[in-house]
Amino acid sequence: MDFENEKCQICGQPAKHFLFAAFVCENEECIDKAREERGGPGGHMKAKKQLPEIVRLEEDDKGSQ
């Protein structure tokens, strides 16, 4: 992959790597920021959705007859 025309998406310096779906320079802070923006380890595989509300049904005290 040719990085000559690409810039770090975090700081704007010339990119040296493509990590975490982002062009980044060699600065560790930029690499860490790209990782955080991607969602951390396995972030691309983690579903970020709201869970449905759990409704608990109360049992009848009389039981079945």
PDBQT receptor file of N, H, CA, C and O in Angstrom, charges set to zero:
ATOM      1  N   MET A   1       0.847  -1.168   0.000  1.00  0.00    +0.000 N 
ATOM      2  CA  MET A   1       0.000   0.000   0.000  1.00  0.00    +0.000 C 
ATOM      3  C   MET A   1       0.899   1.240   0.000  1.00  0.00    +0.000 C 
ATOM      4  O   MET A   1       1.878   1.306   0.744  1.00  0.00    +0.000 OA
ATOM      5  N   ASP A   2       0.566   2.195  -0.822  1.00  0.00    +0.000 N 
ATOM      6  H   ASP A   2      -0.229   2.141  -1.426  1.00  0.00    +0.000 HD
ATOM      7  CA  ASP A   2       1.366   3.405  -0.963  1.00  0.00    +0.000 C 
ATOM      8  C   ASP A   2       0.860   4.481   0.001  1.00  0.00    +0.000 C 
ATOM      9  O   ASP A   2      -0.278   4.937  -0.110  1.00  0.00    +0.000 OA
ATOM     10  N   PHE A   3       1.718   4.883   0.952  1.00  0.00    +0.000 N 
ATOM     11  H   PHE A   3       2.642   4.512   1.042  1.00  0.00    +0.000 HD
ATOM     12  CA  PHE A   3       1.345   5.861   1.967  1.00  0.00    +0.000 C 
ATOM     13  C   PHE A   3       1.856   7.267   1.654  1.00  0.00    +0.000 C 
ATOM     14  O   PHE A   3       1.662   8.177   2.460  1.00  0.00    +0.000 OA
ATOM     15  N   GLU A   4       2.491   7.462   0.526  1.00  0.00    +0.000 N 
ATOM     16  H   GLU A   4       2.648   6.723  -0.129  1.00  0.00    +0.000 HD
ATOM     17  CA  GLU A   4       3.127   8.755   0.216  1.00  0.00    +0.000 C 
ATOM     18  C   GLU A   4       2.167   9.939   0.322  1.00  0.00    +0.000 C 
ATOM     19  O   GLU A   4       2.544  10.995   0.829  1.00  0.00    +0.000 OA
ATOM     20  N   ASN A   5       0.949   9.774  -0.143  1.00  0.00    +0.000 N 
ATOM     21  H   ASN A   5       0.643   8.916  -0.554  1.00  0.00    +0.000 HD
ATOM     22  CA  ASN A   5       0.001  10.894  -0.165  1.00  0.00    +0.000 C 
ATOM     23  C   ASN A   5      -0.969  10.884   1.012  1.00  0.00    +0.000 C 
ATOM     24  O   ASN A   5      -1.835  11.755   1.104  1.00  0.00    +0.000 OA
ATOM     25  N   GLU A   6      -0.839   9.926   1.899  1.00  0.00    +0.000 N 
ATOM     26  H   GLU A   6      -0.136   9.218   1.824  1.00  0.00    +0.000 HD
ATOM     27  CA  GLU A   6      -1.761   9.820   3.028  1.00  0.00    +0.000 C 
ATOM     28  C   GLU A   6      -1.205  10.516   4.261  1.00  0.00    +0.000 C 
ATOM     29  O   GLU A   6       0.003  10.539   4.496  1.00  0.00    +0.000 OA
ATOM     30  N   LYS A   7      -2.117  11.083   5.041  1.00  0.00    +0.000 N 
ATOM     31  H   LYS A   7      -3.099  11.064   4.851  1.00  0.00    +0.000 HD
ATOM     32  CA  LYS A   7      -1.739  11.754   6.279  1.00  0.00    +0.000 C 
ATOM     33  C   LYS A   7      -2.404  11.048   7.450  1.00  0.00    +0.000 C 
ATOM     34  O   LYS A   7      -3.451  10.420   7.295  1.00  0.00    +0.000 OA
ATOM     35  N   CYS A   8      -1.790  11.156   8.618  1.00  0.00    +0.000 N 
ATOM     36  H   CYS A   8      -0.939  11.666   8.744  1.00  0.00    +0.000 HD
ATOM     37  CA  CYS A   8      -2.351  10.585   9.844  1.00  0.00    +0.000 C 
ATOM     38  C   CYS A   8      -3.718  11.219  10.085  1.00  0.00    +0.000 C 
ATOM     39  O   CYS A   8      -3.856  12.442  10.079  1.00  0.00    +0.000 OA
ATOM     40  N   GLN A   9      -4.714  10.384  10.296  1.00  0.00    +0.000 N 
ATOM     41  H   GLN A   9      -4.602   9.390  10.302  1.00  0.00    +0.000 HD
ATOM     42  CA  GLN A   9      -6.065  10.883  10.498  1.00  0.00    +0.000 C 
ATOM     43  C   GLN A   9      -6.248  11.524  11.873  1.00  0.00    +0.000 C 
ATOM     44  O   GLN A   9      -7.282  12.139  12.134  1.00  0.00    +0.000 OA
ATOM     45  N   ILE A  10      -5.265  11.386  12.743  1.00  0.00    +0.000 N 
ATOM     46  H   ILE A  10      -4.426  10.886  12.531  1.00  0.00    +0.000 HD
ATOM     47  CA  ILE A  10      -5.356  11.959  14.085  1.00  0.00    +0.000 C 
ATOM     48  C   ILE A  10      -4.641  13.307  14.150  1.00  0.00    +0.000 C 
ATOM     49  O   ILE A  10      -5.227  14.297  14.588  1.00  0.00    +0.000 OA
ATOM     50  N   CYS A  11      -3.362  13.351  13.712  1.00  0.00    +0.000 N 
ATOM     51  H   CYS A  11      -2.886  12.546  13.357  1.00  0.00    +0.000 HD
ATOM     52  CA  CYS A  11      -2.569  14.580  13.872  1.00  0.00    +0.000 C 
ATOM     53  C   CYS A  11      -2.209  15.267  12.555  1.00  0.00    +0.000 C 
ATOM     54  O   CYS A  11      -1.816  16.434  12.569  1.00  0.00    +0.000 OA
ATOM     55  N   GLY A  12      -2.333  14.582  11.424  1.00  0.00    +0.000 N 
ATOM     56  H   GLY A  12      -2.652  13.634  11.413  1.00  0.00    +0.000 HD
ATOM     57  CA  GLY A  12      -2.046  15.212  10.139  1.00  0.00    +0.000 C 
ATOM     58  C   GLY A  12      -0.625  15.009   9.633  1.00  0.00    +0.000 C 
ATOM     59  O   GLY A  12      -0.305  15.443   8.526  1.00  0.00    +0.000 OA
ATOM     60  N   GLN A  13       0.234  14.361  10.413  1.00  0.00    +0.000 N 
ATOM     61  H   GLN A  13      -0.026  14.008  11.312  1.00  0.00    +0.000 HD
ATOM     62  CA  GLN A  13       1.604  14.064   9.968  1.00  0.00    +0.000 C 
ATOM     63  C   GLN A  13       1.549  13.006   8.858  1.00  0.00    +0.000 C 
ATOM     64  O   GLN A  13       0.516  12.357   8.692  1.00  0.00    +0.000 OA
ATOM     65  N   PRO A  14       2.624  12.818   8.100  1.00  0.00    +0.000 N 
ATOM     66  CA  PRO A  14       2.622  11.770   7.080  1.00  0.00    +0.000 C 
ATOM     67  C   PRO A  14       2.354  10.391   7.697  1.00  0.00    +0.000 C 
ATOM     68  O   PRO A  14       2.947  10.030   8.713  1.00  0.00    +0.000 OA
ATOM     69  N   ALA A  15       1.459   9.634   7.071  1.00  0.00    +0.000 N 
ATOM     70  H   ALA A  15       0.978   9.928   6.245  1.00  0.00    +0.000 HD
ATOM     71  CA  ALA A  15       1.082   8.311   7.592  1.00  0.00    +0.000 C 
ATOM     72  C   ALA A  15       2.180   7.296   7.297  1.00  0.00    +0.000 C 
ATOM     73  O   ALA A  15       2.802   7.322   6.236  1.00  0.00    +0.000 OA
ATOM     74  N   LYS A  16       2.400   6.416   8.241  1.00  0.00    +0.000 N 
ATOM     75  H   LYS A  16       1.894   6.395   9.103  1.00  0.00    +0.000 HD
ATOM     76  CA  LYS A  16       3.378   5.338   8.093  1.00  0.00    +0.000 C 
ATOM     77  C   LYS A  16       2.717   3.968   8.196  1.00  0.00    +0.000 C 
ATOM     78  O   LYS A  16       3.295   2.966   7.775  1.00  0.00    +0.000 OA
ATOM     79  N   HIS A  17       1.502   3.921   8.757  1.00  0.00    +0.000 N 
ATOM     80  H   HIS A  17       1.033   4.736   9.099  1.00  0.00    +0.000 HD
ATOM     81  CA  HIS A  17       0.809   2.651   8.980  1.00  0.00    +0.000 C 
ATOM     82  C   HIS A  17      -0.679   2.810   8.673  1.00  0.00    +0.000 C 
ATOM     83  O   HIS A  17      -1.213   3.919   8.678  1.00  0.00    +0.000 OA
ATOM     84  N   PHE A  18      -1.332   1.685   8.407  1.00  0.00    +0.000 N 
ATOM     85  H   PHE A  18      -0.898   0.784   8.403  1.00  0.00    +0.000 HD
ATOM     86  CA  PHE A  18      -2.787   1.628   8.316  1.00  0.00    +0.000 C 
ATOM     87  C   PHE A  18      -3.234   0.635   9.373  1.00  0.00    +0.000 C 
ATOM     88  O   PHE A  18      -3.161  -0.578   9.175  1.00  0.00    +0.000 OA
ATOM     89  N   LEU A  19      -3.701   1.166  10.505  1.00  0.00    +0.000 N 
ATOM     90  H   LEU A  19      -3.760   2.151  10.665  1.00  0.00    +0.000 HD
ATOM     91  CA  LEU A  19      -4.098   0.340  11.646  1.00  0.00    +0.000 C 
ATOM     92  C   LEU A  19      -5.486   0.743  12.120  1.00  0.00    +0.000 C 
ATOM     93  O   LEU A  19      -5.826   1.926  12.112  1.00  0.00    +0.000 OA
ATOM     94  N   PHE A  20      -6.283  -0.226  12.529  1.00  0.00    +0.000 N 
ATOM     95  H   PHE A  20      -6.007  -1.187  12.535  1.00  0.00    +0.000 HD
ATOM     96  CA  PHE A  20      -7.604   0.038  13.087  1.00  0.00    +0.000 C 
ATOM     97  C   PHE A  20      -8.459   0.866  12.126  1.00  0.00    +0.000 C 
ATOM     98  O   PHE A  20      -9.176   1.777  12.538  1.00  0.00    +0.000 OA
ATOM     99  N   ALA A  21      -8.365   0.526  10.834  1.00  0.00    +0.000 N 
ATOM    100  H   ALA A  21      -7.783  -0.214  10.499  1.00  0.00    +0.000 HD
ATOM    101  CA  ALA A  21      -9.136   1.183   9.765  1.00  0.00    +0.000 C 
ATOM    102  C   ALA A  21      -8.816   2.680   9.672  1.00  0.00    +0.000 C 
ATOM    103  O   ALA A  21      -9.691   3.478   9.334  1.00  0.00    +0.000 OA
ATOM    104  N   ALA A  22      -7.581   3.061   9.966  1.00  0.00    +0.000 N 
ATOM    105  H   ALA A  22      -6.870   2.413  10.240  1.00  0.00    +0.000 HD
ATOM    106  CA  ALA A  22      -7.186   4.465   9.900  1.00  0.00    +0.000 C 
ATOM    107  C   ALA A  22      -5.717   4.574   9.485  1.00  0.00    +0.000 C 
ATOM    108  O   ALA A  22      -4.890   3.738   9.848  1.00  0.00    +0.000 OA
ATOM    109  N   PHE A  23      -5.415   5.619   8.720  1.00  0.00    +0.000 N 
ATOM    110  H   PHE A  23      -6.087   6.299   8.426  1.00  0.00    +0.000 HD
ATOM    111  CA  PHE A  23      -4.019   5.929   8.425  1.00  0.00    +0.000 C 
ATOM    112  C   PHE A  23      -3.458   6.648   9.644  1.00  0.00    +0.000 C 
ATOM    113  O   PHE A  23      -4.039   7.629  10.110  1.00  0.00    +0.000 OA
ATOM    114  N   VAL A  24      -2.337   6.169  10.159  1.00  0.00    +0.000 N 
ATOM    115  H   VAL A  24      -1.865   5.373   9.780  1.00  0.00    +0.000 HD
ATOM    116  CA  VAL A  24      -1.730   6.769  11.341  1.00  0.00    +0.000 C 
ATOM    117  C   VAL A  24      -0.225   6.917  11.150  1.00  0.00    +0.000 C 
ATOM    118  O   VAL A  24       0.390   6.201  10.360  1.00  0.00    +0.000 OA
ATOM    119  N   CYS A  25       0.358   7.867  11.895  1.00  0.00    +0.000 N 
ATOM    120  H   CYS A  25      -0.142   8.448  12.537  1.00  0.00    +0.000 HD
ATOM    121  CA  CYS A  25       1.804   8.047  11.885  1.00  0.00    +0.000 C 
ATOM    122  C   CYS A  25       2.420   7.064  12.872  1.00  0.00    +0.000 C 
ATOM    123  O   CYS A  25       1.752   6.125  13.305  1.00  0.00    +0.000 OA
ATOM    124  N   GLU A  26       3.672   7.263  13.230  1.00  0.00    +0.000 N 
ATOM    125  H   GLU A  26       4.215   8.025  12.878  1.00  0.00    +0.000 HD
ATOM    126  CA  GLU A  26       4.352   6.356  14.148  1.00  0.00    +0.000 C 
ATOM    127  C   GLU A  26       4.158   6.731  15.616  1.00  0.00    +0.000 C 
ATOM    128  O   GLU A  26       4.654   6.031  16.498  1.00  0.00    +0.000 OA
ATOM    129  N   ASN A  27       3.450   7.816  15.890  1.00  0.00    +0.000 N 
ATOM    130  H   ASN A  27       3.047   8.385  15.174  1.00  0.00    +0.000 HD
ATOM    131  CA  ASN A  27       3.225   8.288  17.255  1.00  0.00    +0.000 C 
ATOM    132  C   ASN A  27       2.285   7.319  17.984  1.00  0.00    +0.000 C 
ATOM    133  O   ASN A  27       1.193   7.022  17.500  1.00  0.00    +0.000 OA
ATOM    134  N   GLU A  28       2.718   6.832  19.146  1.00  0.00    +0.000 N 
ATOM    135  H   GLU A  28       3.605   7.073  19.539  1.00  0.00    +0.000 HD
ATOM    136  CA  GLU A  28       1.918   5.882  19.927  1.00  0.00    +0.000 C 
ATOM    137  C   GLU A  28       0.566   6.470  20.335  1.00  0.00    +0.000 C 
ATOM    138  O   GLU A  28      -0.431   5.751  20.398  1.00  0.00    +0.000 OA
ATOM    139  N   GLU A  29       0.533   7.779  20.613  1.00  0.00    +0.000 N 
ATOM    140  H   GLU A  29       1.343   8.363  20.562  1.00  0.00    +0.000 HD
ATOM    141  CA  GLU A  29      -0.718   8.416  21.005  1.00  0.00    +0.000 C 
ATOM    142  C   GLU A  29      -1.739   8.360  19.872  1.00  0.00    +0.000 C 
ATOM    143  O   GLU A  29      -2.928   8.149  20.112  1.00  0.00    +0.000 OA
ATOM    144  N   CYS A  30      -1.275   8.548  18.641  1.00  0.00    +0.000 N 
ATOM    145  H   CYS A  30      -0.309   8.719  18.446  1.00  0.00    +0.000 HD
ATOM    146  CA  CYS A  30      -2.169   8.484  17.482  1.00  0.00    +0.000 C 
ATOM    147  C   CYS A  30      -2.672   7.053  17.268  1.00  0.00    +0.000 C 
ATOM    148  O   CYS A  30      -3.842   6.845  16.948  1.00  0.00    +0.000 OA
ATOM    149  N   ILE A  31      -1.801   6.089  17.443  1.00  0.00    +0.000 N 
ATOM    150  H   ILE A  31      -0.850   6.258  17.703  1.00  0.00    +0.000 HD
ATOM    151  CA  ILE A  31      -2.191   4.683  17.295  1.00  0.00    +0.000 C 
ATOM    152  C   ILE A  31      -3.219   4.321  18.366  1.00  0.00    +0.000 C 
ATOM    153  O   ILE A  31      -4.210   3.653  18.069  1.00  0.00    +0.000 OA
ATOM    154  N   ASP A  32      -2.994   4.754  19.611  1.00  0.00    +0.000 N 
ATOM    155  H   ASP A  32      -2.189   5.296  19.853  1.00  0.00    +0.000 HD
ATOM    156  CA  ASP A  32      -3.945   4.489  20.689  1.00  0.00    +0.000 C 
ATOM    157  C   ASP A  32      -5.293   5.154  20.425  1.00  0.00    +0.000 C 
ATOM    158  O   ASP A  32      -6.342   4.562  20.677  1.00  0.00    +0.000 OA
ATOM    159  N   LYS A  33      -5.261   6.374  19.923  1.00  0.00    +0.000 N 
ATOM    160  H   LYS A  33      -4.408   6.855  19.719  1.00  0.00    +0.000 HD
ATOM    161  CA  LYS A  33      -6.504   7.104  19.618  1.00  0.00    +0.000 C 
ATOM    162  C   LYS A  33      -7.274   6.388  18.507  1.00  0.00    +0.000 C 
ATOM    163  O   LYS A  33      -8.498   6.277  18.582  1.00  0.00    +0.000 OA
ATOM    164  N   ALA A  34      -6.583   5.905  17.488  1.00  0.00    +0.000 N 
ATOM    165  H   ALA A  34      -5.589   5.995  17.427  1.00  0.00    +0.000 HD
ATOM    166  CA  ALA A  34      -7.238   5.171  16.406  1.00  0.00    +0.000 C 
ATOM    167  C   ALA A  34      -7.872   3.890  16.950  1.00  0.00    +0.000 C 
ATOM    168  O   ALA A  34      -8.971   3.516  16.539  1.00  0.00    +0.000 OA
ATOM    169  N   ARG A  35      -7.179   3.218  17.873  1.00  0.00    +0.000 N 
ATOM    170  H   ARG A  35      -6.287   3.521  18.206  1.00  0.00    +0.000 HD
ATOM    171  CA  ARG A  35      -7.720   1.998  18.492  1.00  0.00    +0.000 C 
ATOM    172  C   ARG A  35      -8.990   2.326  19.270  1.00  0.00    +0.000 C 
ATOM    173  O   ARG A  35      -9.980   1.601  19.169  1.00  0.00    +0.000 OA
ATOM    174  N   GLU A  36      -8.972   3.408  20.044  1.00  0.00    +0.000 N 
ATOM    175  H   GLU A  36      -8.168   3.996  20.126  1.00  0.00    +0.000 HD
ATOM    176  CA  GLU A  36     -10.143   3.803  20.830  1.00  0.00    +0.000 C 
ATOM    177  C   GLU A  36     -11.324   4.146  19.934  1.00  0.00    +0.000 C 
ATOM    178  O   GLU A  36     -12.455   3.749  20.216  1.00  0.00    +0.000 OA
ATOM    179  N   GLU A  37     -11.069   4.879  18.857  1.00  0.00    +0.000 N 
ATOM    180  H   GLU A  37     -10.150   5.202  18.628  1.00  0.00    +0.000 HD
ATOM    181  CA  GLU A  37     -12.138   5.264  17.945  1.00  0.00    +0.000 C 
ATOM    182  C   GLU A  37     -12.752   4.051  17.265  1.00  0.00    +0.000 C 
ATOM    183  O   GLU A  37     -13.936   4.059  16.927  1.00  0.00    +0.000 OA
ATOM    184  N   ARG A  38     -11.960   3.017  17.065  1.00  0.00    +0.000 N 
ATOM    185  H   ARG A  38     -10.999   3.011  17.339  1.00  0.00    +0.000 HD
ATOM    186  CA  ARG A  38     -12.443   1.794  16.429  1.00  0.00    +0.000 C 
ATOM    187  C   ARG A  38     -13.229   0.925  17.412  1.00  0.00    +0.000 C 
ATOM    188  O   ARG A  38     -13.982   0.044  16.997  1.00  0.00    +0.000 OA
ATOM    189  N   GLY A  39     -13.057   1.169  18.693  1.00  0.00    +0.000 N 
ATOM    190  H   GLY A  39     -12.446   1.884  19.030  1.00  0.00    +0.000 HD
ATOM    191  CA  GLY A  39     -13.807   0.402  19.686  1.00  0.00    +0.000 C 
ATOM    192  C   GLY A  39     -12.956  -0.539  20.499  1.00  0.00    +0.000 C 
ATOM    193  O   GLY A  39     -13.486  -1.443  21.145  1.00  0.00    +0.000 OA
ATOM    194  N   GLY A  40     -11.647  -0.352  20.485  1.00  0.00    +0.000 N 
ATOM    195  H   GLY A  40     -11.217   0.382  19.961  1.00  0.00    +0.000 HD
ATOM    196  CA  GLY A  40     -10.767  -1.208  21.276  1.00  0.00    +0.000 C 
ATOM    197  C   GLY A  40     -10.575  -2.570  20.642  1.00  0.00    +0.000 C 
ATOM    198  O   GLY A  40     -11.020  -2.797  19.517  1.00  0.00    +0.000 OA
ATOM    199  N   PRO A  41      -9.923  -3.472  21.340  1.00  0.00    +0.000 N 
ATOM    200  CA  PRO A  41      -9.702  -4.812  20.795  1.00  0.00    +0.000 C 
ATOM    201  C   PRO A  41     -11.026  -5.502  20.464  1.00  0.00    +0.000 C 
ATOM    202  O   PRO A  41     -11.904  -5.622  21.318  1.00  0.00    +0.000 OA
ATOM    203  N   GLY A  42     -11.156  -5.944  19.238  1.00  0.00    +0.000 N 
ATOM    204  H   GLY A  42     -10.442  -5.846  18.544  1.00  0.00    +0.000 HD
ATOM    205  CA  GLY A  42     -12.384  -6.598  18.807  1.00  0.00    +0.000 C 
ATOM    206  C   GLY A  42     -13.534  -5.640  18.592  1.00  0.00    +0.000 C 
ATOM    207  O   GLY A  42     -14.676  -6.076  18.448  1.00  0.00    +0.000 OA
ATOM    208  N   GLY A  43     -13.262  -4.339  18.566  1.00  0.00    +0.000 N 
ATOM    209  H   GLY A  43     -12.334  -3.985  18.683  1.00  0.00    +0.000 HD
ATOM    210  CA  GLY A  43     -14.312  -3.333  18.445  1.00  0.00    +0.000 C 
ATOM    211  C   GLY A  43     -15.140  -3.468  17.186  1.00  0.00    +0.000 C 
ATOM    212  O   GLY A  43     -16.336  -3.174  17.193  1.00  0.00    +0.000 OA
ATOM    213  N   HIS A  44     -14.523  -3.906  16.112  1.00  0.00    +0.000 N 
ATOM    214  H   HIS A  44     -13.552  -4.145  16.106  1.00  0.00    +0.000 HD
ATOM    215  CA  HIS A  44     -15.262  -4.060  14.863  1.00  0.00    +0.000 C 
ATOM    216  C   HIS A  44     -16.231  -5.230  14.927  1.00  0.00    +0.000 C 
ATOM    217  O   HIS A  44     -17.124  -5.339  14.086  1.00  0.00    +0.000 OA
ATOM    218  N   MET A  45     -16.066  -6.112  15.918  1.00  0.00    +0.000 N 
ATOM    219  H   MET A  45     -15.341  -6.024  16.601  1.00  0.00    +0.000 HD
ATOM    220  CA  MET A  45     -16.937  -7.273  16.045  1.00  0.00    +0.000 C 
ATOM    221  C   MET A  45     -17.975  -7.107  17.157  1.00  0.00    +0.000 C 
ATOM    222  O   MET A  45     -18.925  -7.886  17.239  1.00  0.00    +0.000 OA
ATOM    223  N   LYS A  46     -17.803  -6.112  17.998  1.00  0.00    +0.000 N 
ATOM    224  H   LYS A  46     -17.032  -5.478  17.932  1.00  0.00    +0.000 HD
ATOM    225  CA  LYS A  46     -18.725  -5.900  19.115  1.00  0.00    +0.000 C 
ATOM    226  C   LYS A  46     -19.984  -5.204  18.614  1.00  0.00    +0.000 C 
ATOM    227  O   LYS A  46     -19.914  -4.188  17.922  1.00  0.00    +0.000 OA
ATOM    228  N   ALA A  47     -21.114  -5.754  18.966  1.00  0.00    +0.000 N 
ATOM    229  H   ALA A  47     -21.171  -6.579  19.528  1.00  0.00    +0.000 HD
ATOM    230  CA  ALA A  47     -22.380  -5.120  18.603  1.00  0.00    +0.000 C 
ATOM    231  C   ALA A  47     -22.674  -4.035  19.631  1.00  0.00    +0.000 C 
ATOM    232  O   ALA A  47     -22.671  -4.284  20.837  1.00  0.00    +0.000 OA
ATOM    233  N   LYS A  48     -22.925  -2.842  19.141  1.00  0.00    +0.000 N 
ATOM    234  H   LYS A  48     -22.927  -2.639  18.161  1.00  0.00    +0.000 HD
ATOM    235  CA  LYS A  48     -23.231  -1.735  20.040  1.00  0.00    +0.000 C 
ATOM    236  C   LYS A  48     -24.710  -1.430  19.882  1.00  0.00    +0.000 C 
ATOM    237  O   LYS A  48     -25.103  -0.546  19.121  1.00  0.00    +0.000 OA
ATOM    238  N   LYS A  49     -25.512  -2.172  20.609  1.00  0.00    +0.000 N 
ATOM    239  H   LYS A  49     -25.193  -2.891  21.227  1.00  0.00    +0.000 HD
ATOM    240  CA  LYS A  49     -26.951  -1.982  20.513  1.00  0.00    +0.000 C 
ATOM    241  C   LYS A  49     -27.554  -2.011  21.904  1.00  0.00    +0.000 C 
ATOM    242  O   LYS A  49     -26.975  -2.550  22.847  1.00  0.00    +0.000 OA
ATOM    243  N   GLN A  50     -28.719  -1.422  22.003  1.00  0.00    +0.000 N 
ATOM    244  H   GLN A  50     -29.189  -0.984  21.237  1.00  0.00    +0.000 HD
ATOM    245  CA  GLN A  50     -29.400  -1.362  23.286  1.00  0.00    +0.000 C 
ATOM    246  C   GLN A  50     -30.187  -2.657  23.463  1.00  0.00    +0.000 C 
ATOM    247  O   GLN A  50     -30.869  -3.115  22.546  1.00  0.00    +0.000 OA
ATOM    248  N   LEU A  51     -30.082  -3.234  24.645  1.00  0.00    +0.000 N 
ATOM    249  H   LEU A  51     -29.527  -2.862  25.389  1.00  0.00    +0.000 HD
ATOM    250  CA  LEU A  51     -30.803  -4.456  24.936  1.00  0.00    +0.000 C 
ATOM    251  C   LEU A  51     -32.254  -4.131  25.268  1.00  0.00    +0.000 C 
ATOM    252  O   LEU A  51     -32.545  -3.084  25.848  1.00  0.00    +0.000 OA
ATOM    253  N   PRO A  52     -33.162  -5.029  24.900  1.00  0.00    +0.000 N 
ATOM    254  CA  PRO A  52     -34.579  -4.778  25.221  1.00  0.00    +0.000 C 
ATOM    255  C   PRO A  52     -34.809  -4.834  26.731  1.00  0.00    +0.000 C 
ATOM    256  O   PRO A  52     -34.067  -5.483  27.467  1.00  0.00    +0.000 OA
ATOM    257  N   GLU A  53     -35.839  -4.148  27.165  1.00  0.00    +0.000 N 
ATOM    258  H   GLU A  53     -36.443  -3.620  26.567  1.00  0.00    +0.000 HD
ATOM    259  CA  GLU A  53     -36.172  -4.138  28.587  1.00  0.00    +0.000 C 
ATOM    260  C   GLU A  53     -36.718  -5.501  28.992  1.00  0.00    +0.000 C 
ATOM    261  O   GLU A  53     -37.515  -6.097  28.266  1.00  0.00    +0.000 OA
ATOM    262  N   ILE A  54     -36.295  -5.985  30.135  1.00  0.00    +0.000 N 
ATOM    263  H   ILE A  54     -35.648  -5.501  30.725  1.00  0.00    +0.000 HD
ATOM    264  CA  ILE A  54     -36.747  -7.285  30.635  1.00  0.00    +0.000 C 
ATOM    265  C   ILE A  54     -37.986  -7.067  31.495  1.00  0.00    +0.000 C 
ATOM    266  O   ILE A  54     -37.972  -6.275  32.437  1.00  0.00    +0.000 OA
ATOM    267  N   VAL A  55     -39.050  -7.779  31.160  1.00  0.00    +0.000 N 
ATOM    268  H   VAL A  55     -39.061  -8.423  30.395  1.00  0.00    +0.000 HD
ATOM    269  CA  VAL A  55     -40.293  -7.678  31.918  1.00  0.00    +0.000 C 
ATOM    270  C   VAL A  55     -40.471  -8.974  32.683  1.00  0.00    +0.000 C 
ATOM    271  O   VAL A  55     -40.513 -10.051  32.088  1.00  0.00    +0.000 OA
ATOM    272  N   ARG A  56     -40.577  -8.873  33.993  1.00  0.00    +0.000 N 
ATOM    273  H   ARG A  56     -40.543  -7.998  34.476  1.00  0.00    +0.000 HD
ATOM    274  CA  ARG A  56     -40.755 -10.061  34.826  1.00  0.00    +0.000 C 
ATOM    275  C   ARG A  56     -42.247 -10.249  35.117  1.00  0.00    +0.000 C 
ATOM    276  O   ARG A  56     -42.939  -9.317  35.526  1.00  0.00    +0.000 OA
ATOM    277  N   LEU A  57     -42.709 -11.439  34.902  1.00  0.00    +0.000 N 
ATOM    278  H   LEU A  57     -42.147 -12.196  34.569  1.00  0.00    +0.000 HD
ATOM    279  CA  LEU A  57     -44.101 -11.763  35.188  1.00  0.00    +0.000 C 
ATOM    280  C   LEU A  57     -44.187 -12.327  36.596  1.00  0.00    +0.000 C 
ATOM    281  O   LEU A  57     -43.412 -13.212  36.962  1.00  0.00    +0.000 OA
ATOM    282  N   GLU A  58     -45.111 -11.827  37.376  1.00  0.00    +0.000 N 
ATOM    283  H   GLU A  58     -45.740 -11.109  37.080  1.00  0.00    +0.000 HD
ATOM    284  CA  GLU A  58     -45.281 -12.309  38.733  1.00  0.00    +0.000 C 
ATOM    285  C   GLU A  58     -46.136 -13.562  38.707  1.00  0.00    +0.000 C 
ATOM    286  O   GLU A  58     -47.123 -13.636  37.975  1.00  0.00    +0.000 OA
ATOM    287  N   GLU A  59     -45.753 -14.547  39.510  1.00  0.00    +0.000 N 
ATOM    288  H   GLU A  59     -44.951 -14.486  40.105  1.00  0.00    +0.000 HD
ATOM    289  CA  GLU A  59     -46.503 -15.791  39.588  1.00  0.00    +0.000 C 
ATOM    290  C   GLU A  59     -47.728 -15.594  40.456  1.00  0.00    +0.000 C 
ATOM    291  O   GLU A  59     -47.708 -14.820  41.412  1.00  0.00    +0.000 OA
ATOM    292  N   ASP A  60     -48.792 -16.296  40.118  1.00  0.00    +0.000 N 
ATOM    293  H   ASP A  60     -48.808 -16.925  39.340  1.00  0.00    +0.000 HD
ATOM    294  CA  ASP A  60     -50.022 -16.262  40.901  1.00  0.00    +0.000 C 
ATOM    295  C   ASP A  60     -49.785 -16.972  42.230  1.00  0.00    +0.000 C 
ATOM    296  O   ASP A  60     -49.312 -18.108  42.238  1.00  0.00    +0.000 OA
ATOM    297  N   ASP A  61     -50.106 -16.323  43.365  1.00  0.00    +0.000 N 
ATOM    298  H   ASP A  61     -50.491 -15.400  43.358  1.00  0.00    +0.000 HD
ATOM    299  CA  ASP A  61     -49.885 -16.912  44.683  1.00  0.00    +0.000 C 
ATOM    300  C   ASP A  61     -50.739 -18.161  44.930  1.00  0.00    +0.000 C 
ATOM    301  O   ASP A  61     -50.354 -19.017  45.726  1.00  0.00    +0.000 OA
ATOM    302  N   LYS A  62     -51.874 -18.276  44.269  1.00  0.00    +0.000 N 
ATOM    303  H   LYS A  62     -52.186 -17.580  43.622  1.00  0.00    +0.000 HD
ATOM    304  CA  LYS A  62     -52.795 -19.383  44.489  1.00  0.00    +0.000 C 
ATOM    305  C   LYS A  62     -52.305 -20.673  43.828  1.00  0.00    +0.000 C 
ATOM    306  O   LYS A  62     -52.701 -21.767  44.229  1.00  0.00    +0.000 OA
ATOM    307  N   GLY A  63     -51.466 -20.547  42.842  1.00  0.00    +0.000 N 
ATOM    308  H   GLY A  63     -51.144 -19.658  42.516  1.00  0.00    +0.000 HD
ATOM    309  CA  GLY A  63     -50.987 -21.732  42.131  1.00  0.00    +0.000 C 
ATOM    310  C   GLY A  63     -52.049 -22.237  41.177  1.00  0.00    +0.000 C 
ATOM    311  O   GLY A  63     -53.096 -21.605  41.038  1.00  0.00    +0.000 OA
ATOM    312  N   SER A  64     -51.813 -23.342  40.527  1.00  0.00    +0.000 N 
ATOM    313  H   SER A  64     -50.962 -23.855  40.640  1.00  0.00    +0.000 HD
ATOM    314  CA  SER A  64     -52.794 -23.900  39.585  1.00  0.00    +0.000 C 
ATOM    315  C   SER A  64     -53.743 -24.840  40.309  1.00  0.00    +0.000 C 
ATOM    316  O   SER A  64     -53.342 -25.551  41.230  1.00  0.00    +0.000 OA
ATOM    317  N   GLN A  65     -54.995 -24.843  39.894  1.00  0.00    +0.000 N 
ATOM    318  H   GLN A  65     -55.322 -24.266  39.145  1.00  0.00    +0.000 HD
ATOM    319  CA  GLN A  65     -56.010 -25.698  40.537  1.00  0.00    +0.000 C 
ATOM    320  C   GLN A  65     -56.528 -26.721  39.582  1.00  0.00    +0.000 C 
ATOM    321  O   GLN A  65     -57.386 -27.526  39.945  1.00  0.00    +0.000 OA
TER     322      GLN A  65
